[in-house]
Amino acid sequence: MDAAESVQTREAPPGGGGGAPPGGAAGGGRAPVPPRASGRVWGAALLAGAVAAAAGYVLMPFKGAPEPRAGGDPELVAAAERALGGSAGAYQGFGAVLVDGDGAAEVFGGTADGTAPIGAETPFETGSVWKVFTAMALADMAEDGETSLDRTVGEVFTGLDFASEETASITLEELAVHHSGLPSVAGASPVGQALSSVAMDNAYAGLPPVETALAGAEPSGRGEWAYSNFGYAVLGAALAREAGTGYPELVRERVFEPLGMDATGVLGADFRDVPEGAALPHKEPGARVEPWESPAYAPAGVGTWTTLPDMERFARAVADGSAPGMSALEPRAESPLGGTGGQGLGWIELAAGDGTALHVHNGATYGSAAFLAVDRESGRAVVAFTNTGAAALPDALAQELLSGERASGPVLAAEPAPPALLLGLTLPLVLLPVLLAGAFAVRRRTLVGQRRIDRMRIVSMPLGAAAVLALALPLGSWAVAPPALWAAGLGAVAASAVAAASQWNRTVWNNARWPWLHYPFFALSVSVSLLLIGVACWAVSTTL
């Protein structure tokens, strides 16, 4: 025992459990700050931290991913490398097909699940690209006289007790051009949607049946463009009613079978599970997320899968005019992108850089992105996919493959966040808990508020630091930040917790200035920390 420790020990008043001085609520006074932890204690703490860091690195589910290497047609490989530019590390994998008259070429790269390479036959999530299939089924049925674009949902869903007469008067065309005034998703809990966005799991699980949600819906802003997945779910259900069959059977019969698209279908109907060898969705390289599934929202592109060969057949048929329901491409409303062109049934018409008209649609889920563009004048078309969410790569690939050069920006999607920004958002989630826990263990006071150490803080401080560190897993970017950084943070917090715990018998339960207030704050702190740890574990579990 050194001299300073001897003096502080003699100053402590007698009493208190385990040799600890009385204080706080028990003794009416505040106990002095106990002596610093010995070198032996810090040695044990560092050993525990090293073990925790090693275990954390081994068990951490996010390990990043290597940059995808492109394969396929040499010219397309060069175009893909230009489109990727310096952002190759932002994508798990990708695939694209360029249709040029009777010919076609493919390019692909990266992995489907971290190990299996993506190839020409790999299934991808379509996202909202699927909406053009639903819209063309509508156009095909209207051309055959089996329904009409001005038919209302009230006329289709007879016997449904609508809460609003305006809802009943919505036409099938309004649904198809996103002018119905219906919300993007109906019946979703705000809390559930928020948790789903954190965990990046199936955002469409647990929604009410389409007809139930439609009966209670009230349009807002009808006649103005407002993108609505729910509107397309209603449209798909309406078409199925008109045809007297299920929606998957309808779109298969109307669109896929005539074009030989045998590998395209709906999860839960055509596929019992995710197709074998599929490009599993990722929020970023190395971080898988749960595929979306909802047969009710399949007409909007939820739980829908296809392959490059199938999309080649479709794009060629659209380019040469032989696809069913070609009238869907005709503009029927102003373009949501402004300028020239317009909104067709599902399809968006926009002007390319050379003045030609492109018919396009994109799609995205939490873990996938897609883009489809057709130039009917030249007979060229491109379809591109990536199994990484919110990604601009498909748009950029489309530009490169159609024009041979990268345009100033993507057609519809946003560029991926800059690595510096992602790193700036991730580092505080790792460094802050290390700083707070470490300062508490070394100084025996909280860094914020300078509160003295006591047994409640020995529990709450490391637990709070662990909670923030746990949230760093689902919220951080581990394709940009080294995964070892998180493991090192875990080790530092564990070492700090061991060092702080060594003061247990040298302090009291409650060393606060206002002891009565410390108890509820302690209970709240521990409860919130445990809740956050639970949410983080649940969010991470959806990626495994």
Rosetta blueprint (number, residue, H / E / L):
1 M L
2 D L
3 A H
4 A H
5 E H
6 S H
7 V H
8 Q H
9 T H
10 R H
11 E H
12 A L
13 P L
14 P L
15 G L
16 G L
17 G H
18 G H
19 G H
20 A L
21 P L
22 P L
23 G L
24 G H
25 A H
26 A H
27 G H
28 G L
29 G L
30 R L
31 A L
32 P L
33 V L
34 P L
35 P L
36 R L
37 A L
38 S L
39 G H
40 R H
41 V H
42 W H
43 G H
44 A H
45 A H
46 L H
47 L H
48 A H
49 G H
50 A H
51 V H
52 A H
53 A H
54 A H
55 A H
56 G H
57 Y H
58 V H
59 L H
60 M L
61 P L
62 F L
63 K L
64 G L
65 A L
66 P L
67 E L
68 P L
69 R L
70 A E
71 G E
72 G E
73 D L
74 P H
75 E H
76 L H
77 V H
78 A H
79 A H
80 A H
81 E H
82 R H
83 A H
84 L H
85 G H
86 G H
87 S H
88 A H
89 G H
90 A H
91 Y L
92 Q L
93 G E
94 F E
95 G E
96 A E
97 V E
98 L E
99 V E
100 D E
101 G L
102 D L
103 G E
104 A E
105 A E
106 E E
107 V E
108 F E
109 G E
110 G E
111 T E
112 A L
113 D L
114 G L
115 T L
116 A L
117 P E
118 I L
119 G L
120 A L
121 E L
122 T L
123 P L
124 F E
125 E E
126 T L
127 G H
128 S H
129 V H
130 W H
131 K H
132 V H
133 F H
134 T H
135 A H
136 M H
137 A H
138 L H
139 A H
140 D H
141 M H
142 A H
143 E H
144 D L
145 G L
146 E L
147 T L
148 S L
149 L L
150 D L
151 R L
152 T E
153 V H
154 G H
155 E H
156 V H
157 F L
158 T L
159 G L
160 L L
161 D L
162 F L
163 A L
164 S L
165 E H
166 E H
167 T H
168 A H
169 S L
170 I L
171 T E
172 L H
173 E H
174 E H
175 L H
176 A H
177 V L
178 H L
179 H L
180 S L
181 G L
182 L L
183 P L
184 S L
185 V L
186 A L
187 G L
188 A L
189 S L
190 P H
191 V H
192 G H
193 Q H
194 A H
195 L H
196 S H
197 S H
198 V H
199 A H
200 M L
201 D L
202 N L
203 A L
204 Y L
205 A L
206 G L
207 L L
208 P L
209 P L
210 V H
211 E H
212 T H
213 A H
214 L H
215 A H
216 G H
217 A L
218 E L
219 P L
220 S L
221 G L
222 R L
223 G L
224 E L
225 W L
226 A L
227 Y L
228 S L
229 N H
230 F H
231 G H
232 Y H
233 A H
234 V H
235 L H
236 G H
237 A H
238 A H
239 L H
240 A H
241 R H
242 E H
243 A H
244 G L
245 T L
246 G L
247 Y H
248 P H
249 E H
250 L H
251 V H
252 R H
253 E H
254 R H
255 V H
256 F H
257 E H
258 P H
259 L H
260 G L
261 M L
262 D L
263 A L
264 T L
265 G E
266 V E
267 L E
268 G L
269 A L
270 D L
271 F E
272 R L
273 D L
274 V L
275 P L
276 E L
277 G L
278 A L
279 A L
280 L L
281 P L
282 H E
283 K E
284 E E
285 P L
286 G L
287 A E
288 R E
289 V L
290 E L
291 P L
292 W L
293 E L
294 S L
295 P H
296 A H
297 Y H
298 A H
299 P H
300 A H
301 G L
302 V L
303 G L
304 T E
305 W E
306 T E
307 T L
308 L H
309 P H
310 D H
311 M H
312 E H
313 R H
314 F H
315 A H
316 R H
317 A H
318 V H
319 A H
320 D H
321 G L
322 S L
323 A L
324 P L
325 G L
326 M H
327 S H
328 A H
329 L H
330 E L
331 P L
332 R L
333 A E
334 E E
335 S L
336 P L
337 L L
338 G L
339 G L
340 T L
341 G L
342 G E
343 Q E
344 G L
345 L L
346 G L
347 W L
348 I E
349 E E
350 L E
351 A E
352 A L
353 G L
354 D L
355 G L
356 T L
357 A E
358 L E
359 H E
360 V E
361 H E
362 N E
363 G E
364 A E
365 T L
366 Y L
367 G L
368 S L
369 A E
370 A E
371 F E
372 L E
373 A E
374 V E
375 D E
376 R L
377 E L
378 S L
379 G L
380 R E
381 A E
382 V E
383 V E
384 A E
385 F E
386 T E
387 N L
388 T E
389 G L
390 A L
391 A L
392 A L
393 L H
394 P H
395 D H
396 A H
397 L H
398 A H
399 Q H
400 E H
401 L H
402 L H
403 S H
404 G L
405 E L
406 R L
407 A L
408 S L
409 G L
410 P L
411 V L
412 L L
413 A L
414 A L
415 E L
416 P L
417 A L
418 P L
419 P H
420 A H
421 L H
422 L H
423 L H
424 G H
425 L H
426 T H
427 L H
428 P H
429 L H
430 V H
431 L H
432 L H
433 P H
434 V H
435 L H
436 L H
437 A H
438 G H
439 A H
440 F H
441 A H
442 V H
443 R H
444 R L
445 R E
446 T L
447 L L
448 V L
449 G L
450 Q L
451 R L
452 R E
453 I L
454 D L
455 R H
456 M H
457 R H
458 I H
459 V H
460 S H
461 M H
462 P H
463 L H
464 G H
465 A H
466 A H
467 A H
468 V H
469 L H
470 A H
471 L H
472 A H
473 L H
474 P H
475 L H
476 G L
477 S L
478 W L
479 A L
480 V L
481 A L
482 P L
483 P H
484 A H
485 L H
486 W H
487 A H
488 A H
489 G H
490 L H
491 G H
492 A H
493 V H
494 A H
495 A H
496 S H
497 A H
498 V H
499 A H
500 A H
501 A H
502 S L
503 Q L
504 W H
505 N H
506 R H
507 T L
508 V L
509 W L
510 N L
511 N L
512 A L
513 R L
514 W L
515 P H
516 W H
517 L H
518 H H
519 Y H
520 P H
521 F H
522 F H
523 A H
524 L H
525 S H
526 V H
527 S H
528 V H
529 S H
530 L H
531 L H
532 L H
533 I H
534 G H
535 V H
536 A H
537 C H
538 W H
539 A H
540 V H
541 S H
542 T L
543 T L
544 L L
